[in-house]
Amino acid sequence: MIDIAPDFNYFPSRPRQRYYTLLLFFSSMRQKLMDILACPVCKFHPLELKIEKKEGDEIVEGTITCPKCNIDYPIRERIPNMLPPDMR
């Protein structure tokens, strides 16, 4: 199991505020995340995004596809599942 407890000493000032701001930003799928996402299987970048449902700047439902290895990564309830297919 991965320990995801925040290390508040990492953020020098206003630790909890900065942590929760980062948590809110990365807790939902947004178009901006496509700039940094790469395929976890073949490490290819950039990936293709197909949006099925969007609310504001958040992508609620959709699919992220790697054009190199043709693996689809679903986005469900604003959360991209970037696990390789054999680990889902």
Residue frames as a rotation matrix with the C-alpha (Angstrom) as fourth column:
MET 1
0.584 0.812 0.000 0.00
0.812 -0.584 0.000 0.00
0.000 0.000 -1.000 0.00
ILE 2
-0.302 -0.668 0.680 1.26
0.649 -0.667 -0.366 3.45
0.698 0.331 0.635 -0.86
ASP 3
-0.078 0.200 -0.977 1.44
0.886 -0.435 -0.160 6.05
-0.457 -0.878 -0.144 1.90
ILE 4
-0.170 0.077 0.982 -0.09
0.736 -0.653 0.179 9.25
0.655 0.753 0.054 0.52
ALA 5
0.594 0.331 -0.734 -0.13
0.773 -0.487 0.406 11.18
-0.223 -0.808 -0.545 3.76
PRO 6
0.754 -0.278 0.595 1.06
0.165 -0.796 -0.582 14.74
0.635 0.537 -0.555 3.18
ASP 7
-0.044 -0.823 -0.566 4.43
0.998 -0.012 -0.060 15.86
0.043 -0.567 0.822 4.41
PHE 8
0.851 0.521 0.067 3.56
0.516 -0.853 0.075 19.34
0.096 -0.030 -0.995 5.64
ASN 9
0.347 -0.807 -0.477 7.23
0.216 -0.426 0.878 20.15
-0.913 -0.408 0.026 6.19
TYR 10
-0.271 -0.421 0.866 7.65
0.914 0.171 0.369 20.07
-0.303 0.891 0.338 2.40
PHE 11
0.246 0.442 0.863 5.60
0.649 -0.736 0.192 23.24
0.720 0.513 -0.468 2.05
PRO 12
-0.666 -0.717 -0.207 7.43
0.608 -0.361 -0.707 26.01
0.432 -0.597 0.676 3.95
SER 13
-0.925 0.377 -0.045 4.59
-0.277 -0.751 -0.600 28.49
-0.260 -0.542 0.799 4.47
ARG 14
-0.053 0.998 -0.027 0.88
-0.931 -0.060 -0.360 27.78
-0.361 0.006 0.932 4.80
PRO 15
-0.873 -0.481 0.084 1.45
-0.419 0.826 0.375 24.06
-0.250 0.292 -0.923 4.43
ARG 16
-0.462 0.747 0.478 -2.11
0.440 0.661 -0.608 22.84
-0.770 -0.070 -0.634 4.60
GLN 17
0.411 0.635 -0.654 -3.44
-0.256 -0.608 -0.751 25.51
-0.875 0.477 -0.088 2.24
ARG 18
-0.171 -0.556 -0.814 -0.82
-0.958 -0.100 0.270 24.70
-0.232 0.825 -0.515 -0.41
TYR 19
-0.919 -0.154 0.363 -1.32
-0.127 0.987 0.096 20.96
-0.374 0.042 -0.927 -0.01
TYR 20
-0.164 0.947 0.277 -5.09
0.448 0.322 -0.834 21.19
-0.879 -0.012 -0.477 -0.43
THR 21
0.346 0.202 -0.916 -4.74
-0.631 -0.672 -0.387 23.56
-0.694 0.712 -0.105 -3.38
LEU 22
-0.607 -0.628 -0.487 -2.53
-0.792 0.423 0.441 20.98
-0.072 0.653 -0.754 -5.11
LEU 23
-0.814 0.348 0.465 -4.90
0.181 0.913 -0.366 18.20
-0.552 -0.214 -0.806 -4.10
LEU 24
0.219 0.951 -0.218 -7.89
0.067 -0.237 -0.969 20.03
-0.973 0.197 -0.116 -5.60
PHE 25
0.119 -0.229 -0.966 -6.01
-0.888 -0.460 0.000 20.81
-0.445 0.858 -0.259 -8.80
PHE 26
-0.686 -0.520 -0.509 -4.90
-0.701 0.661 0.268 17.24
0.197 0.541 -0.818 -9.39
SER 27
-0.666 0.460 0.587 -8.00
-0.149 0.689 -0.709 15.51
-0.731 -0.560 -0.391 -8.03
SER 28
0.483 0.847 0.223 -9.93
0.119 0.189 -0.975 15.91
-0.868 0.497 -0.009 -11.27
MET 29
-0.190 -0.526 0.829 -9.10
0.876 0.290 0.385 15.49
-0.443 0.799 0.406 -14.92
ARG 30
0.559 0.273 -0.783 -8.47
-0.050 -0.931 -0.361 18.75
-0.827 0.241 -0.507 -16.73
GLN 31
0.973 -0.149 0.174 -7.23
0.183 0.052 -0.982 19.54
0.137 0.988 0.078 -20.24
LYS 32
0.565 -0.798 0.211 -4.00
-0.793 -0.595 -0.129 20.99
0.228 -0.094 -0.969 -18.77
LEU 33
0.354 -0.426 0.833 -2.97
-0.498 0.668 0.553 17.56
-0.792 -0.610 0.024 -17.46
MET 34
0.924 0.021 0.383 -2.59
0.287 0.625 -0.726 16.30
-0.255 0.780 0.571 -21.02
ASP 35
0.708 -0.704 0.051 0.59
-0.527 -0.576 -0.624 18.40
0.469 0.415 -0.779 -21.27
ILE 36
-0.136 -0.815 0.563 2.32
-0.991 0.100 -0.095 16.23
0.021 -0.571 -0.821 -18.66
LEU 37
0.483 0.386 0.786 0.69
-0.483 0.866 -0.129 12.79
-0.730 -0.318 0.605 -19.04
ALA 38
-0.355 -0.575 -0.737 2.59
-0.922 0.345 0.175 10.00
0.154 0.742 -0.653 -20.79
CYS 39
0.562 0.535 -0.631 1.67
-0.485 0.831 0.272 6.40
0.670 0.154 0.726 -21.45
PRO 40
0.408 -0.414 0.813 2.71
-0.840 0.177 0.512 4.29
-0.356 -0.893 -0.276 -18.42
VAL 41
0.800 -0.082 0.594 3.39
0.185 0.976 -0.115 1.29
-0.571 0.202 0.796 -20.67
CYS 42
0.424 -0.627 0.653 5.55
0.899 0.205 -0.386 2.74
0.108 0.751 0.651 -23.48
LYS 43
-0.116 -0.443 -0.889 6.23
0.657 -0.705 0.266 6.26
-0.745 -0.553 0.373 -22.07
PHE 44
-0.483 -0.015 0.876 4.90
0.824 -0.347 0.448 7.91
0.297 0.938 0.180 -25.27
HIS 45
-0.008 0.456 -0.890 3.89
0.489 -0.774 -0.402 11.57
-0.872 -0.439 -0.217 -25.17
PRO 46
-0.686 0.654 0.319 1.55
-0.707 -0.495 -0.505 13.24
-0.172 -0.572 0.802 -26.21
LEU 47
-0.784 0.532 0.320 -1.55
0.464 0.845 -0.267 11.16
-0.412 -0.061 -0.909 -25.68
GLU 48
-0.747 0.614 0.255 -4.90
-0.025 -0.410 0.912 11.62
0.665 0.674 0.321 -27.41
LEU 49
-0.868 0.494 -0.057 -7.99
0.022 -0.077 -0.997 12.73
-0.497 -0.866 0.056 -25.48
LYS 50
-0.610 0.787 0.094 -11.60
0.218 0.053 0.974 11.93
0.762 0.615 -0.204 -26.36
ILE 51
-0.939 0.305 0.156 -14.09
-0.284 -0.436 -0.854 13.86
-0.192 -0.847 0.496 -24.22
GLU 52
-0.601 0.794 -0.094 -17.53
0.623 0.538 0.568 12.34
0.501 0.283 -0.818 -23.67
LYS 53
0.621 0.781 -0.067 -18.76
0.634 -0.451 0.628 14.69
0.460 -0.432 -0.776 -20.93
LYS 54
-0.571 -0.814 0.104 -17.32
0.644 -0.523 -0.559 17.98
0.510 -0.252 0.823 -19.69
GLU 55
0.668 0.695 -0.265 -18.38
0.714 -0.499 0.491 20.39
0.209 -0.517 -0.830 -16.93
GLY 56
0.873 -0.397 -0.284 -16.58
-0.271 -0.878 0.395 23.72
-0.406 -0.267 -0.874 -17.04
ASP 57
0.233 -0.867 -0.440 -12.87
-0.928 -0.062 -0.368 22.96
0.292 0.494 -0.819 -17.38
GLU 58
-0.378 -0.321 0.868 -13.22
-0.665 0.747 -0.013 19.49
-0.645 -0.582 -0.496 -15.81
ILE 59
-0.387 0.209 -0.898 -13.50
-0.706 0.559 0.435 16.36
0.593 0.802 -0.069 -17.93
VAL 60
0.081 0.551 0.830 -16.09
-0.937 0.327 -0.125 14.13
-0.340 -0.768 0.543 -16.29
GLU 61
0.514 0.117 0.850 -16.10
0.078 0.980 -0.182 11.18
-0.854 0.159 0.495 -18.72
GLY 62
0.672 -0.288 -0.682 -13.81
-0.740 -0.300 -0.602 10.29
-0.031 0.909 -0.415 -21.59
THR 63
0.858 -0.439 0.266 -10.86
0.434 0.897 0.082 8.27
-0.274 0.045 0.961 -22.79
ILE 64
0.384 -0.847 -0.368 -7.13
-0.781 -0.510 0.360 8.89
-0.493 0.149 -0.857 -23.01
THR 65
0.958 -0.022 0.285 -5.51
0.167 0.853 -0.495 6.86
-0.232 0.522 0.821 -25.80
CYS 66
0.010 -0.991 -0.132 -1.87
-0.279 -0.129 0.952 6.12
-0.960 0.027 -0.278 -26.54
PRO 67
0.729 0.310 -0.610 -1.46
-0.642 -0.001 -0.767 6.22
-0.238 0.951 0.198 -30.33
LYS 68
-0.229 -0.912 -0.340 1.79
-0.953 0.281 -0.112 4.22
0.198 0.299 -0.934 -30.15
CYS 69
-0.981 -0.188 0.050 0.57
-0.194 0.944 -0.266 1.12
0.003 -0.271 -0.963 -28.29
ASN 70
-0.449 0.884 -0.130 -3.21
-0.330 -0.029 0.944 1.65
0.831 0.466 0.304 -28.78
ILE 71
-0.580 0.275 -0.767 -4.11
0.770 0.494 -0.404 1.31
0.268 -0.825 -0.498 -25.10
ASP 72
0.016 0.688 0.725 -7.16
0.044 -0.725 0.687 3.18
0.999 0.021 -0.042 -23.79
TYR 73
-0.842 -0.211 -0.497 -7.21
0.512 -0.021 -0.859 4.72
0.171 -0.977 0.126 -20.32
PRO 74
0.043 0.976 0.214 -10.74
0.751 -0.173 0.637 5.57
0.659 0.133 -0.741 -19.13
ILE 75
-0.939 -0.100 0.328 -11.76
-0.121 -0.800 -0.588 8.77
0.321 -0.592 0.739 -17.38
ARG 76
-0.084 0.927 -0.365 -14.67
0.567 0.345 0.748 8.09
0.820 -0.144 -0.554 -15.03
GLU 77
0.775 0.503 -0.383 -16.16
0.603 -0.404 0.688 10.56
0.191 -0.764 -0.616 -12.57
ARG 78
0.899 -0.402 0.177 -13.34
-0.381 -0.914 -0.142 13.06
0.219 0.061 -0.974 -13.29
ILE 79
0.357 -0.793 0.493 -10.57
-0.563 0.239 0.792 10.57
-0.746 -0.560 -0.361 -12.47
PRO 80
0.417 -0.282 -0.864 -8.22
-0.811 0.313 -0.494 9.20
0.410 0.907 -0.098 -15.15
ASN 81
0.783 -0.177 0.596 -7.30
-0.199 0.837 0.510 5.55
-0.589 -0.518 0.620 -14.62
MET 82
0.503 -0.688 -0.524 -3.71
-0.836 -0.233 -0.497 5.48
0.220 0.688 -0.692 -15.89
LEU 83
0.055 -0.447 0.893 -2.96
-0.522 0.749 0.408 1.96
-0.851 -0.488 -0.192 -14.68
PRO 84
-0.753 -0.327 -0.572 -1.73
-0.658 0.407 0.634 -0.48
0.025 0.853 -0.521 -17.34
PRO 85
0.066 0.904 -0.422 -4.50
-0.808 0.297 0.509 -2.87
0.585 0.308 0.750 -18.51
ASP 86
-0.044 -0.114 -0.993 -3.08
0.183 0.976 -0.120 -5.88
0.982 -0.187 -0.022 -16.65
MET 87
-0.890 -0.325 -0.320 -3.21
0.373 -0.115 -0.921 -3.96
0.262 -0.939 0.223 -13.33
ARG 88
-0.599 0.727 0.336 -6.82
-0.671 -0.684 0.285 -2.71
0.437 -0.055 0.898 -13.53
